[in-house]
């Protein structure tokens, strides 16, 4: 039994949820596909798929094996591509993931410039605020804002992003500008992000890390809503710097408590360590590092 071929057949059956569609995709007979999966299960000594007359479902062992099989097949594909054209012009399909707001404003222009420069590459930009699995979701490279948990990903630092407190000039004229974090208790606040019963904003005062608990008058799960309300005199809100950049530049918002801001969080481009770094990914990362001005702490 060719282990790689059997693994490829198993992944196809799992992805397409059937032996017949997998056979059509691979150009094999349904009986050949069935035999290869059965031989693979016999070799492993474990059932990978539960079969009924209407469906094919992964067992627990099969689900774990599928994840490893995807990774192994991706490694082989990358290894062959690298060996054949290690320094070749980037080609193929590049899938990039980024947070929704930041991706729309800053990653979209980067991907557009990349595709214009390298016509042999097709691109897909997936904008989502959830933490995706690069290997499982077939993503080549992702842009992430914030401190990274320990993982198997390689990270390249490409910028920094402060969290800032802002309010409209009109609101500050009416209610006064906060001078120290404790002054927040005297103000209306707008909470963006995870809605907690007692939201906290983090600051640094006299070298100490402090957290200010407040009761927001308005809460929103998207930054645009929080910023709009702040622009229209709704109070203080705390957002990532890029989210308020346009309103600050236009004078619709003013940044306050700047001397108490905590250190900016990093911006990274990440990719799986399990893959050899293909030309399309390597060049994309280099382009981002060379051309993007993502150090928002200096703005």
C-alpha atoms as one frame of an Amber mdcrd trajectory, in Angstrom:
protein
   0.000   0.000   0.000   1.294   3.447  -0.950   0.854   5.324   2.312   0.749
   8.774   0.742  -1.817   7.703  -1.848  -3.928   6.042   0.837  -3.706   9.166
   2.984  -4.766  11.315   0.006  -7.741   9.039  -0.622  -8.784   9.132   3.037
  -8.633  12.958   3.152 -10.741  13.158  -0.026 -13.371  10.808   1.425 -13.493
  12.807   4.654 -13.698  16.159   2.849 -16.392  15.052   0.399 -18.195  12.832
   2.929 -18.444   9.897   0.595 -16.515   7.263  -1.319 -18.198   7.921  -4.671
 -17.488  11.694  -4.806 -13.917  11.050  -3.645 -13.472   8.495  -6.411 -14.742
  10.964  -9.007 -12.408  13.682  -7.754  -9.365  11.391  -7.774 -10.209   9.579
 -11.035 -10.425   6.181  -9.321 -13.120   3.578  -9.052 -15.314   3.595  -5.964
 -14.178   0.050  -5.152 -10.511   1.093  -5.311 -11.182   3.964  -2.922 -13.015
   1.638  -0.537 -10.178  -0.895  -0.626  -7.508   1.721   0.043  -9.334   3.175
   3.053  -9.941  -0.327   4.416  -6.246  -1.184   3.985  -5.257   2.036   5.740
  -7.553   1.222   8.663  -6.137  -2.293   8.834  -2.587  -0.962   8.882  -3.431
   1.522  11.654  -5.496  -0.978  13.599  -8.268   1.566  14.039 -11.509   2.497
  12.348 -11.281   5.946  10.788 -14.762   6.219   9.258 -18.238   5.144  10.276
 -20.172   4.053   7.203 -23.947   3.906   6.768 -26.063   3.579   3.655 -26.507
   7.339   3.562 -23.411   8.905   5.081 -19.762   8.606   5.987 -18.666  10.104
   9.319 -15.301  10.412  11.025 -14.628   8.501  14.216 -12.739  10.278  16.993
  -9.549   8.548  15.870 -10.352   9.482  12.269 -10.799  13.153  13.127  -7.395
  13.287  14.820  -5.744  11.349  11.994  -7.347  13.671   9.413  -5.709  16.725
  10.971  -2.267  15.104  10.879  -2.836  13.751   7.374  -3.709  17.210   6.051
  -0.525  18.580   7.572   1.636  15.790   6.137   0.168  16.164   2.634   0.637
  19.937   2.791   4.256  19.427   3.834   4.847  17.096   0.913   3.272  19.522
  -1.536   5.350  22.405  -0.226   8.517  20.302  -0.194   8.057  19.233  -3.806
   7.238  22.765  -4.895  10.253  24.136  -3.078  12.585  21.487  -4.509  11.341
  22.127  -8.033  11.541  25.893  -7.899  13.047  27.047  -4.619  13.660  30.592
  -5.746  11.061  30.697  -8.497   8.729  33.590  -9.124   5.752  33.347  -6.725
   2.853  31.395  -8.191  -0.258  29.535  -7.111  -2.957  30.594  -4.673  -2.229
  32.679  -1.574  -4.828  32.684   1.216  -4.479  35.494   3.779  -6.476  35.960
   6.982  -6.833  39.213   8.944  -9.161  40.904  11.468 -12.181  42.482   9.769
 -11.570  46.185  10.357  -7.791  46.147  10.096  -7.943  43.837   7.121 -10.356
  46.060   5.237  -8.292  49.205   5.798  -4.708  47.959   5.770  -4.351  44.363
   4.564  -6.533  44.738   1.469  -4.160  47.341  -0.082  -1.209  45.062   0.727
  -2.788  42.040  -0.980  -3.795  44.198  -3.949  -0.246  45.516  -4.373   1.139
  41.992  -4.064  -1.157  40.612  -6.756  -0.339  43.480  -9.117   3.354  42.768
  -8.670   3.082  38.993  -9.104   0.565  38.101 -11.829   1.117  34.339 -11.450
  -0.486  34.413  -7.992  -4.207  34.428  -7.272  -5.272  35.650  -3.863  -8.005
  35.176  -1.300  -8.436  37.489   1.703 -10.527  36.110   4.554 -11.614  38.760
   7.047 -12.716  37.429  10.420 -12.310  38.470  14.037 -12.282  34.874  15.285
  -9.038  32.972  15.868  -8.716  30.613  12.909  -6.532  27.531  12.539  -4.184
  28.141   9.635  -3.556  24.476   8.870  -7.136  23.269   9.247  -8.611  26.197
   7.308  -6.035  26.128   4.517  -4.625  29.590   5.265  -1.095  30.405   4.157
  -0.477  33.500   6.261  -2.410  35.564   8.819  -2.156  39.057  10.286  -2.787
  39.110  14.028  -2.969  41.994  16.508  -2.071  41.268  20.121   0.186  39.011
  22.106   0.399  35.528  20.606  -0.190  32.430  22.695   2.440  29.717  22.583
   1.856  27.780  19.384   3.493  26.068  16.454   3.295  29.228  14.356   6.234
  31.304  13.178   5.647  35.020  13.800   7.261  38.043  12.197   6.794  41.356
  13.968   5.563  44.023  11.542   4.187  46.777  13.764   2.578  47.814  17.026
  -0.877  48.980  18.001  -1.783  51.042  21.105  -5.150  50.975  22.785  -6.296
  54.552  23.209  -9.075  56.484  24.922 -10.881  59.052  22.781 -13.840  61.414
  22.973 -15.302  64.179  20.855 -14.105  67.774  21.385 -17.701  68.768  22.063
 -18.064  66.191  24.825 -14.764  67.207  26.412 -15.764  70.881  26.299 -18.985
  70.046  28.155 -17.667  67.514  30.660 -13.986  68.375  30.988 -10.981  66.366
  29.886  -9.887  63.506  32.198  -6.409  64.147  33.585  -5.778  60.826  35.363
  -7.405  57.407  34.960  -9.481  57.821  38.138 -11.291  60.709  36.423 -13.059
  58.159  34.211 -15.538  57.629  37.059 -16.880  61.151  36.353 -17.562  60.440
  32.693 -19.934  58.587  30.429 -18.153  55.618  28.873 -18.671  53.530  25.771
 -17.618  49.887  25.885 -16.407  48.142  22.727 -15.626  44.454  22.505 -16.563
  41.675  24.890 -19.439  42.905  27.008 -18.598  42.213  30.653 -20.682  43.002
  33.722 -17.897  45.261  35.001 -15.610  46.267  32.120 -12.032  47.258  32.924
  -9.663  49.588  31.086  -5.959  49.059  31.671  -3.514  51.942  32.218   0.017
  52.473  33.522   0.407  55.075  36.271   3.705  55.824  38.058   5.103  52.607
  36.622   2.266  50.511  38.049  -0.294  48.599  36.054  -3.780  49.711  37.084
  -7.259  48.749  35.949 -10.213  51.089  36.027 -13.641  49.505  36.365 -16.514
  51.469  34.857 -20.193  51.120  34.049 -20.715  52.007  30.370 -23.733  53.985
  29.231 -23.430  52.414  25.777 -22.010  49.059  24.687 -21.288  47.738  21.201
 -19.660  44.630  19.790 -18.175  46.476  16.804 -15.779  49.412  16.885 -17.658
  51.456  14.267 -20.699  51.790  16.534 -18.648  52.784  19.567 -16.664  55.345
  17.585 -19.784  56.815  15.960 -21.381  57.316  19.382 -18.185  58.898  20.715
 -17.985  61.261  17.721 -21.496  62.417  18.497 -20.761  63.318  22.108 -21.572
  60.003  23.755 -18.541  59.894  26.021 -15.145  58.217  26.330 -14.367  55.026
  24.461 -11.276  52.816  24.299 -10.322  51.315  20.963  -7.325  50.229  18.929
  -5.575  53.238  17.424  -6.298  52.355  13.799 -10.022  52.164  14.502 -10.152
  55.863  15.416  -7.425  57.087  13.037  -9.748  58.753  10.513 -11.850  60.484
  13.172  -8.724  61.731  14.965  -7.227  63.065  11.731 -10.470  64.864  10.915
 -10.766  66.355  14.408 -13.980  64.497  15.216 -12.260  62.779  18.146  -9.468
  63.718  20.528  -7.049  61.313  22.225  -6.916  61.637  26.023  -4.930  60.098
  28.885  -2.042  59.484  26.492   0.639  59.487  29.215  -1.151  56.614  30.961
  -1.531  54.327  27.952  -0.171  50.794  28.431   2.479  49.483  26.023   1.240
  48.964  22.501   0.331  45.412  21.505   2.333  43.850  18.667   1.193  43.201
  15.110   2.512  39.951  13.630   2.355  38.052  10.399   2.167  34.351  11.230
   2.452  31.142   9.235   2.720  27.440  10.116   6.114  26.047  11.025   5.110
  22.692   9.585   5.404  24.012   6.040   8.468  24.917   4.085   8.248  28.592
   3.346   7.098  28.807  -0.261   8.074  31.664  -2.538   4.543  33.077  -2.538
   4.475  33.290   1.278   8.072  34.445   1.690   7.626  37.301  -0.774   4.307
  38.369   0.777   5.891  38.579   4.232   8.883  40.495   2.892   6.591  42.917
   1.063   4.603  43.577   4.241   7.738  44.159   6.309   9.276  46.459   3.694
   6.282  48.564   2.676   3.671  48.631   5.445   3.682  51.428   8.001   1.947
  49.547  10.803   3.705  51.087  13.789   0.678  52.961  15.134   2.435  53.764
  18.399   4.310  56.523  16.566   1.190  58.242  15.245
